[in-house]
Amino acid sequence: MKSTRAYAHTNIALIKYWGKLPGHLNLPATGSLSLTLENFGTQTTLSFIEAAQDIFVLNNQEQTGEPLLRVQRFLDIVRALGKSDRRCLVDSRNDVPTSSGLASSASGFAALSLAANQHYALNLNPVDLSQLARVGSGSAARSIFGGFVYMHPGTPVDKTGGYAEALATDPALDIRLIVVQCANTCKEISSRAGMLHTSNTSPYYPTWLATHAKDLEEATRAAMQGDFKTLGELTEHSTLKMHACMLAAKPGFWYFEPLTIAVMNKVKALRNDGVNCYFTMDAGPHVKVLCKAQHAEDIAKSFKKIKGIVRIDIAKPGPGAKLQ
Ligand code: DP6
């Protein structure tokens, strides 16, 4: 049986994407800046099957409902591009907790896109591949590439935006992202549902859109010039603005748990003691802390002292998606 296997690493946005343009292409309303991480990712194997429907197995469990539909809809797009009607078995394994705000959909759809590109002989170039991954999940467009990644916002008229590209950064920016897992539970509100509710009801959402491009531009410049302090400050600013939009939605919602706040407080205390580090949080309770490589071990040790933390990983920048 012919099969194709790909591996993609997950990524965490420093300047966040939150909100979509209208339509079914999953075009992001904002751009974003992310870091692909070495430690976590998804391996996906595609095999053709003689069946009426695709089958999706995640971590050895056959999926039904929305997770299956999302993969089937995605493969329908792939089949249209490849002029094929062949169904697939999609066998995926996550080295990251699924649906917990640790970006498993990013690595998942990036690995699936790369495998599908090969399996259905689409011959997509990196921009088109990134756009294909984006239709599956906005953050997946970034996991096609390694290191720092710049994602263009969607363009409403010609629909040519909404793709990512690798960003050449200053090598002096020797950074780590400490991933602090603050809970074992799955998230209650998917990022997709959270974005829709925020854009529909939060009075802060227009301000989020209006102020986002400047943050992205300044943070991108800081990354390229090796200006760690500016990059870190904008990283915190972007995540707090995004979560403020959610708090102001009607009804408001949040992903923070008490331990999320405890880690945020610790980051501020470390900074007051002269250790430069900055937090960012996504659609889940975990905190990711940006720091210089030389400080990572000591900072991680200080988080270990917080009672109840589930797990701490120090992540290096990781490579782009690859066929295996
Ligand atoms: C908070 O990429 O998961 O992590 O496009 O609906 O699949 P969909 O959303 P997704 O959203 C990511 C939101 C975020 C911020 C970010 O990664 O930029």
Residues whose N, C-alpha, C, O or C-beta is under 5 A from the ligand:
A	BS01	DP6	A13 I15 K16 Y17 S32 S105 G136 S137 G138 S139 A140 S191 R192 D282 A283
